[in-house]
Every structure is written in structure tokens, then in C-alpha cells.
Amino acid sequence: MTDVHTDRTPNRPLAGTVVLDLTTALSGPYATLLLGGLGATVVKVENPATGGDSARYNSPYYGQDGLSTARSADTDMSVSMMGRGRNKKSITINLKDARGRETFLRLARNVDIVVENYAAGTADRLGVGYRDVRAVNPSVIYTSISGFGADGGTGKAMDSIIQAMSGVMYTAGEPGTDPVRFGLPVGDLLAPLFAVIGTLAAKIQRDRDGAGQHVDVSMLGALTSLLSTEPFDALEQVGMPLRTGNALPRLAPFGIFPAEDGQIALCGPTDTFARGVFRAMGRPDLIDDERFATRDQRVRHATELHEMVGAWTRGRPRAEAVSTLIGQGVPAAEVLEPANALRNPEVLRREEVVELDHPQHGATGLMGPGVPIRFSYCDVRLDQPAPHLGEHTQEVLARIGGLSAQEIAELREAGVV
């Protein structure tokens, strides 16, 4: 498929939009990472008293000598920050100091969007909440990402806590076994996607009628909402198992199956796909077998069917099994280890995953998220390395905040920035 437009422009969809970023760790920084990749100017506000974003101290680090588990030089940067900090400017402001709060609000007068992921109520206590910012900038879009919502609980909301409360830990694993924590921090990563959707929707409305507003996203609500897209409640009421391990009997044949050198995934619940599986297995006779001829019959005999599929896949390399299934029109794939998945030529070609650069040492050979959205006209990408702590303080306070060199020097001397 070719682009509708052949005259692609380097101008990005959010060019000219200025974002003040009060986020830390992962859920908030991923939201502002996407906004930066879409072209917004993202100003990351970090606390000089605590050393900035906690992600700056996530081992491992990358420096002049490559990867290490501990920092040994000032220019060493955590791989987490190298990924999450791209396309952002870093400034330092101590918001617990009254002068820091005043400085932040001077910046806030001249921005489009503020994003924060403090625990509920923290921004208000610091004097940088929605009401404080709206008082100086009525058209601001103020986005909050929190564990339980801006009006919700006050407990600490780490990803594992959100996974536990959302119910997702009981959707994976074998029946009767302990709950399973997803290896990917889905609670931390889902909420920022909704936050970006809400922020952009609010921007469209603001551009239409001038009204700013508060966009409020909870990690628990986002993940539990995602859980509800599958009919787990109904399945339980009709007696179907909620946890089925690597198979999914209600969509048989469907699941993860062993091969000689790893695992494969296949999805063949429809009559057409199931017939392709039977042909790939060299068993076209199963097409008319009354146990497997219809979708409901395959579900009824899922255990037997999956044992047959597993016996076939177990006897051949995964690449061969996948190729044979695809040749019969069946959705199938090798189950890739993360290092190989991150270097899949398809995602690299589309820049959905990209190589990370260190601000001093250049290309690292390490992979991080790109912007997984393609535009036919605009060029979007994460092409600026993450900044060191406070790297842009002077520039941003002068250009966006309108502070004089003397004012900035006094703030530095007092340890406010």
C-alpha cells in the first residue's frame, strides 16, 4: 500500500504545541514520550533535590564503555531514561519551594498542555494542580494519570498493585495455579495510551471553542476496562474455564504449541482456518470428522484436538510448522524471544522499534519504542536523545517563562532550579 501523499513533510502533527511534563517513572513519561514523538515540545520538569526522575536510577546504565549495572561517570545514563526521555527538554524546579512554584506557574501561562502522574492530591498540595494552572491559563489542557483517578483512592499504585486489583492476574496461567503477573507492565502502559487519546481529544475541542479542561485517567480503570472487553463474567456463569494456560478451548484450535526448537502460536477457530490446520497436518480426513466438523464440535472436543495439533508441531522445527500452516492460510507465527522480537525487520522498517542513542556516545545497539503510528503526510519519530538532568533549564526558563538571566541565576544560587 502506497502513501496517498508523496510530498511528505517534516512538519509534525503537534508542532508548535508545548507540554509541561511533571511525570516520573513510566506511566506518565510514556504518555509524554508519545506526545514528543508526534511533534510537541515537551519540557520535563524534574526535582533537583531528589536527582530528578526515578527512572534515571534504573539499572542498567549506558556510558563510554557500554553497559554496566552501576553508574561510574557523570555521563552514564540509565537505559530506561534513554528510552523514555527522548524528544524532551529537561529543566529542574523544586516545586516544594514557593519560588519554584511561582516559576512553574510562569511557565504554565505559556503552554498548551500539562501532564502529571502524582498520587491523587499531590499536585494540589504542591500548588501546581489543575485549579492552580487554570487560574493563570484558562485554556490549558491538564492531564492527570493516577492509580485510582484524581478523585479516587490515595494508596500507592505500582503496576503490580494495579494488575492485582484489575483481575488480569487470573486471566493467564493454568487452571488452579497461583495468579500470574504479566511480565510487561500493562498497568503502567495502558493508562498513558488513554491519557494521550484524552489529551488530543481535549486539544481538538479547545482548538474549536477555546475551552481548556482536566483530563483524568486512572490506571486501575484503564486496565479493568480492558479486562471487560472479554466476557469473563459470562464465561464463569456458564461454567467455561477462565484460565486455560496456553490453549483456548472455546476457540479451538487455538493456542501455543511446542515445536522441536521452541513454540508456535496458531489461531484457527473458524471453519476455514480449522480446515487449513487439518490440511497442514496431513489430515484432511479430519475436515469431515464429526468431532471437528463444526466450531461448536471442535470446542466440545478441544482437549483431544489440541493434543493432536501438539503431536504434529512437536515433531518439526517451528519455522517449518509455521510455514506449512501459513501455506494453508492459517494465522500462525513463531513465538519469539524479546531480543529477536525487538529486531524483527517489519517493526524496524516501520520504525515502531528503533535503536537508542546516547547523548554523548551515539548509537548503542539497544532497542526502544518508536512511534507505532504511520502517517501518509506527516513525518513522526523519536529522533532526539534523552537529556541529562536540567540540561535545558536556562533555555526554557528564558524562552517560555520569560525569566531574565539575573532571575535564573538567583534561582540557581538558592537551589530552586
C-alpha positions in Angstrom: 0.0 0.0 0.0 1.5 3.3 -1.0 1.1 6.7 0.7 -1.7 8.9 -0.6 0.6 11.9 -0.4 4.0 11.7 -2.0 5.1 15.1 -0.7 5.8 14.1 2.9 6.6 16.9 5.2 8.9 17.1 8.2 6.3 19.2 10.0 4.8 17.0 12.7 1.1 16.9 13.8 1.7 18.5 17.2 4.4 21.0 16.0 4.0 24.3 18.0 2.3 22.5 20.9 4.1 23.0 24.2 3.8 20.4 27.0 4.9 20.8 30.6 5.8 17.3 31.8 5.5 16.7 35.6 5.7 12.9 35.2 8.1 10.3 36.6 8.8 6.6 36.3 6.8 5.0 33.4 3.1 5.7 33.1 3.4 9.4 32.7 6.7 9.5 30.8 5.4 7.1 28.2 2.4 9.5 27.5 4.7 12.5 27.1 7.1 10.4 25.0 4.3 9.8 22.5 3.4 13.5 22.5 7.0 14.3 21.9 7.2 11.8 19.0 4.2 13.5 17.5 6.0 16.8 17.4 5.1 18.5 20.7 7.8 20.5 22.6 7.9 18.5 25.8 9.5 20.2 28.8 10.3 17.7 31.5 10.3 19.3 35.0 12.5 17.4 37.5 13.3 18.0 41.1 16.9 19.0 41.7 16.7 18.0 45.3 16.0 14.3 44.5 18.1 13.9 41.4 15.2 14.0 39.0 13.0 11.3 37.6 13.4 8.0 39.4 13.9 6.3 36.1 17.3 7.9 35.9 18.4 5.4 38.5 17.1 2.2 36.9 20.0 -0.2 36.3 21.5 -1.0 33.8 23.3 2.2 32.6 25.0 3.0 29.3 28.2 5.0 29.1 31.5 5.3 27.3 32.4 1.7 28.0 28.9 0.3 27.1 26.5 -1.3 29.6 27.1 -1.5 33.3 24.9 -2.3 36.3 26.1 0.8 38.2 26.9 4.4 37.3 30.6 5.2 37.1 30.7 8.5 35.3 28.5 11.7 35.1 27.5 11.0 31.5 26.3 7.4 32.2 22.5 7.2 31.6 20.0 4.6 32.5 18.7 2.6 29.6 15.2 3.4 30.9 15.8 7.2 30.6 17.5 6.8 27.2 14.2 5.3 26.0 11.6 7.4 27.9 13.4 10.7 27.8 13.7 11.2 24.1 12.4 14.3 22.4 12.2 16.1 25.7 13.9 19.0 27.3 14.9 18.7 30.9 14.6 21.5 33.4 14.9 21.4 37.2 12.5 23.2 39.6 12.0 22.4 43.3 8.2 22.7 43.5 8.3 22.5 47.3 9.9 25.9 47.3 7.4 28.8 46.9 9.8 30.4 44.3 9.8 27.1 42.4 6.0 27.0 42.4 5.9 30.6 41.1 8.5 29.8 38.4 6.4 26.8 37.3 3.3 28.9 37.0 5.2 31.4 34.9 6.0 28.6 32.5 2.4 27.3 32.7 1.0 30.6 31.4 2.5 29.9 28.0 1.9 26.2 27.4 -0.9 24.2 25.9 -0.8 21.0 28.0 0.4 19.9 31.4 0.8 16.2 32.2 1.3 14.8 35.7 1.2 11.4 37.3 1.5 12.2 41.0 -0.6 10.3 43.5 -4.1 11.9 43.7 -4.0 15.2 45.5 -0.2 15.7 45.4 -0.2 18.3 42.6 -2.9 20.3 44.5 -0.8 20.2 47.7 2.2 21.5 45.8 0.2 24.3 44.3 0.5 23.1 40.7 -2.8 21.3 40.3 -5.4 21.9 37.7 -7.1 24.8 39.6 -3.7 26.5 40.1 -2.7 26.2 36.5 -6.1 27.1 35.2 -6.0 30.3 37.2 -3.1 31.5 35.1 -4.0 29.8 31.9 -7.8 29.1 31.4 -7.3 27.3 28.1 -4.8 24.8 29.5 -5.4 21.1 29.0 -4.3 19.4 32.3 -3.9 15.7 32.1 -3.6 13.6 35.3 -2.6 9.9 35.3 -3.0 8.2 38.7 -3.6 4.8 40.2 -7.3 5.3 41.1 -8.3 8.6 39.5 -7.9 12.2 40.6 -10.9 11.7 42.9 -10.0 8.2 43.9 -8.0 6.3 46.5 -4.8 7.6 47.9 -2.8 4.3 48.1 0.4 3.8 46.2 -0.3 2.5 42.7 2.6 0.4 41.3 2.0 -1.7 38.2 1.8 -4.9 40.2 -0.8 -3.4 42.5 -2.9 -2.4 39.6 -2.6 -5.8 37.9 -3.7 -7.4 41.1 -6.7 -5.2 41.6 -7.8 -5.3 38.0 -8.3 -9.1 37.8 -5.9 -9.7 34.9 -3.6 -11.9 37.1 -6.3 -14.5 37.0 -6.7 -14.5 33.2 -3.3 -16.1 32.5 -1.8 -19.4 33.7 -3.1 -22.9 34.2 -6.4 -23.6 36.0 -5.9 -23.9 39.7 -2.5 -22.3 39.8 -1.4 -19.1 41.5 -2.1 -15.8 39.8 0.3 -14.7 37.2 1.9 -11.2 37.0 2.2 -10.1 33.4 5.9 -9.6 32.5 5.1 -6.4 30.6 3.9 -3.6 32.9 0.5 -3.4 31.3 -1.0 -1.2 34.1 1.7 1.3 33.6 1.5 1.2 29.8 -2.2 1.2 29.1 -3.2 4.3 31.1 -0.9 6.6 29.2 -2.4 5.5 25.9 -5.9 6.6 27.2 -4.3 9.7 28.5 -2.9 10.6 25.1 -6.3 9.9 23.5 -8.0 12.1 26.1 -5.4 14.9 25.8 -5.7 15.0 22.0 -9.5 15.0 22.1 -9.4 17.9 24.6 -7.0 19.7 22.3 -9.4 19.3 19.4 -12.2 20.8 21.4 -10.0 23.6 22.8 -8.9 24.5 19.3 -12.6 24.6 18.3 -14.1 26.6 21.2 -11.2 27.7 23.4 -12.2 25.7 26.4 -9.5 24.1 28.5 -10.2 21.1 30.8 -8.9 18.5 33.1 -8.3 15.0 31.6 -8.3 12.4 34.3 -7.2 8.8 33.7 -6.8 6.0 36.3 -4.5 3.1 35.8 -7.0 0.8 37.6 -9.9 1.9 35.5 -8.0 1.7 32.2 -6.8 -1.9 32.9 -10.1 -3.1 34.3 -11.9 -1.6 31.3 -9.6 -3.6 29.1 -10.4 -6.8 31.1 -14.1 -6.2 30.5 -13.7 -6.5 26.7 -13.6 -10.3 27.2 -16.8 -11.9 28.6 -15.1 -13.4 31.7 -18.2 -12.7 33.8 -20.4 -14.6 31.3 -17.9 -17.4 30.9 -17.9 -18.0 34.6 -21.7 -18.1 34.8 -22.0 -20.7 32.0 -19.2 -22.9 33.5 -16.4 -22.2 31.0 -12.9 -22.0 32.4 -11.4 -18.5 32.8 -7.8 -19.8 32.9 -6.8 -22.2 30.2 -3.0 -21.9 30.0 -1.5 -21.8 26.5 -4.7 -23.1 24.8 -8.1 -21.5 24.5 -10.7 -24.3 24.2 -13.6 -22.1 23.3 -11.7 -21.1 20.1 -10.2 -24.5 19.2 -7.8 -25.0 17.6 -6.1 -22.0 19.2 -3.0 -21.7 21.4 0.7 -22.1 21.9 2.1 -25.4 20.8 5.6 -27.0 21.2 8.0 -27.5 18.3 11.4 -29.1 18.1 13.2 -25.8 18.8 10.7 -23.7 20.6 7.0 -22.8 20.4 4.5 -21.7 17.8 1.2 -19.8 18.0 -1.8 -20.6 15.8 -5.3 -19.2 15.6 -7.8 -21.4 13.8 -11.2 -21.1 15.3 -13.2 -20.6 12.1 -14.2 -23.5 9.8 -11.9 -22.2 7.1 -8.9 -21.8 9.4 -9.5 -25.2 11.1 -9.6 -27.0 7.7 -6.3 -25.3 6.9 -4.8 -26.7 10.1 -6.0 -30.2 9.2 -4.5 -30.0 5.7 -1.2 -28.7 7.1 -1.1 -31.7 9.5 -1.7 -34.0 6.5 -5.0 -35.0 8.0 -7.7 -33.8 5.5 -9.9 -36.6 6.8 -10.5 -34.6 10.0 -12.4 -32.0 8.0 -15.4 -34.3 7.8 -14.9 -35.9 11.2 -18.0 -35.3 13.2 -15.8 -34.4 16.3 -14.3 -31.4 14.4 -16.6 -30.6 11.5 -18.2 -27.5 13.2 -17.0 -24.8 15.5 -19.1 -26.0 18.4 -17.9 -29.6 18.0 -14.3 -28.5 17.9 -14.9 -26.6 21.2 -16.5 -29.7 22.7 -13.5 -31.9 21.7 -10.9 -29.2 22.2 -8.6 -31.2 24.5 -8.4 -34.1 22.0 -7.9 -31.7 19.1 -5.2 -29.7 20.8 -3.3 -33.0 21.7 -3.4 -33.9 18.0 -2.1 -30.5 16.9 0.6 -30.6 19.6 1.8 -34.0 18.5 2.2 -32.7 14.9 4.0 -29.5 15.9 6.3 -31.3 18.3 7.8 -33.3 15.5 9.2 -30.4 13.4 11.1 -27.2 13.6 9.0 -24.2 14.4 9.8 -22.4 11.2 8.7 -25.4 9.2 5.5 -25.8 11.1 4.6 -22.1 10.7 5.5 -22.1 7.0 3.2 -25.1 6.5 0.3 -23.5 8.4 0.6 -20.2 6.6 0.8 -22.0 3.3 -2.7 -23.3 4.1 -4.0 -19.9 5.1 -3.8 -20.4 8.8 -2.7 -17.5 11.1 0.5 -18.8 12.7 3.8 -17.5 14.0 6.9 -18.5 15.8 6.9 -17.4 19.5 9.9 -15.1 19.6 12.2 -14.3 22.5 12.2 -10.5 23.3 15.7 -9.8 21.8 14.6 -11.3 18.5 11.2 -9.7 18.5 12.7 -6.2 19.0 14.8 -6.8 15.9 12.0 -8.1 13.7 12.6 -6.5 10.3 9.0 -5.5 9.9 8.9 -3.4 13.1 12.3 -1.9 12.3 11.2 -1.0 8.8 8.2 0.9 10.1 10.3 2.5 13.0 7.9 1.0 15.6 11.0 -0.1 17.4 14.2 2.0 17.0 17.8 2.0 18.1 18.5 4.1 21.2 21.2 6.8 21.1 23.2 8.1 24.0 23.5 11.9 24.0 27.3 11.8 24.1 28.2 8.3 22.9 25.8 7.9 20.0 24.3 4.6 18.8 24.1 1.9 21.5 22.8 -1.2 19.7 19.9 -1.2 22.3 16.3 -1.0 21.2 13.5 1.1 22.4 10.0 2.2 21.4 9.4 4.3 18.3 6.1 5.9 17.5 3.9 3.0 16.3 1.7 5.2 14.1 2.3 5.8 10.4 1.0 9.0 8.7 0.8 9.4 4.9 1.8 13.0 5.1 3.5 13.9 8.3 6.8 12.5 9.5 6.7 11.5 13.1 9.6 9.9 15.0 11.6 9.9 18.2 14.9 11.4 16.9 16.3 13.4 19.8 18.3 11.6 22.6 17.2 11.9 26.2 18.6 14.9 28.0 20.7 14.9 31.1 19.1 16.3 34.3 18.5 20.1 34.0 20.2 20.3 30.6 17.7 22.9 29.2 16.9 24.9 32.4 18.4 28.1 31.2 16.9 27.9 27.7 13.4 27.0 28.8 13.1 29.4 31.7 14.2 32.3 29.4 12.3 31.4 26.3 9.0 30.0 27.6 8.9 31.5 31.1 10.3 34.9 30.2 12.8 34.9 33.1 15.8 37.2 32.9 19.4 35.9 33.2 19.6 37.5 36.7 16.4 35.8 37.9 17.6 32.4 36.7 21.0 33.0 38.4 19.3 33.9 41.7 17.1 30.8 41.5 20.2 28.6 40.8 22.0 30.2 43.7 19.1 29.4 46.0 18.9 25.8 44.8 15.4 26.3 43.4 16.4 25.2 39.9 
